[in-house]
Amino acid sequence: MSDPVIPHFVNDVGSENIRIGVKIFECMGASPPFDHPHIYLDMGAEKSIVCPYCSTLYVYDKELKAEQTDPPDCIYKPKAA
């Protein structure tokens, strides 16, 4: 059995908050090479959490899938080599 993939989120657009469809994730701040240390965040029973590095507010939205964000394109997708 494999472990579930933990999504990584970036805030390249500079949004004050990002709505996401998961409660456990990693914040990278921005896409490499401008990323901060990748911080594991778990909202637990809460509906939002602030990244201690970049101060982005992440808000859980049950209507979004794990790979969806609002604003769009805030999930990190490594570029193919």
TAZI-V357587 format. One record per residue. N is the residue number from 0. RES is the residue in one small letter. SS is DSSP state (H for helix, E for strand, - for the rest). BURIAL is 1 if it has 16 or more other C-alpha atoms within 10 Angstrom, else 0. Layout:
n->N res->RES ss->SS burial->BURIAL
n->N res->RES ss->SS burial->BURIAL
//
This chain:
n->0 res->m ss->- burial->0
n->1 res->s ss->- burial->0
n->2 res->d ss->- burial->0
n->3 res->p ss->- burial->0
n->4 res->v ss->- burial->0
n->5 res->i ss->- burial->0
n->6 res->p ss->- burial->1
n->7 res->h ss->E burial->1
n->8 res->f ss->E burial->1
n->9 res->v ss->E burial->1
n->10 res->n ss->- burial->1
n->11 res->d ss->- burial->1
n->12 res->v ss->- burial->0
n->13 res->g ss->- burial->0
n->14 res->s ss->- burial->0
n->15 res->e ss->- burial->0
n->16 res->n ss->E burial->1
n->17 res->i ss->E burial->1
n->18 res->r ss->E burial->1
n->19 res->i ss->E burial->1
n->20 res->g ss->- burial->1
n->21 res->v ss->- burial->1
n->22 res->k ss->- burial->1
n->23 res->i ss->E burial->1
n->24 res->f ss->E burial->1
n->25 res->e ss->E burial->1
n->26 res->c ss->E burial->1
n->27 res->m ss->E burial->1
n->28 res->g ss->E burial->1
n->29 res->a ss->- burial->1
n->30 res->s ss->- burial->1
n->31 res->p ss->- burial->0
n->32 res->p ss->- burial->0
n->33 res->f ss->- burial->0
n->34 res->d ss->- burial->0
n->35 res->h ss->- burial->0
n->36 res->p ss->- burial->0
n->37 res->h ss->- burial->1
n->38 res->i ss->E burial->1
n->39 res->y ss->E burial->0
n->40 res->l ss->E burial->1
n->41 res->d ss->E burial->0
n->42 res->m ss->- burial->1
n->43 res->g ss->- burial->0
n->44 res->a ss->- burial->0
n->45 res->e ss->- burial->0
n->46 res->k ss->- burial->0
n->47 res->s ss->E burial->1
n->48 res->i ss->E burial->1
n->49 res->v ss->E burial->0
n->50 res->c ss->- burial->1
n->51 res->p ss->- burial->0
n->52 res->y ss->- burial->0
n->53 res->c ss->- burial->1
n->54 res->s ss->- burial->0
n->55 res->t ss->- burial->1
n->56 res->l ss->E burial->1
n->57 res->y ss->E burial->1
n->58 res->v ss->E burial->1
n->59 res->y ss->E burial->1
n->60 res->d ss->- burial->1
n->61 res->k ss->- burial->0
n->62 res->e ss->- burial->0
n->63 res->l ss->- burial->0
n->64 res->k ss->- burial->0
n->65 res->a ss->- burial->1
n->66 res->e ss->- burial->1
n->67 res->q ss->- burial->1
n->68 res->t ss->E burial->1
n->69 res->d ss->E burial->1
n->70 res->p ss->- burial->0
n->71 res->p ss->- burial->0
n->72 res->d ss->- burial->0
n->73 res->c ss->- burial->1
n->74 res->i ss->E burial->1
n->75 res->y ss->- burial->1
n->76 res->k ss->- burial->0
n->77 res->p ss->- burial->0
n->78 res->k ss->- burial->0
n->79 res->a ss->- burial->0
n->80 res->a ss->- burial->0
//
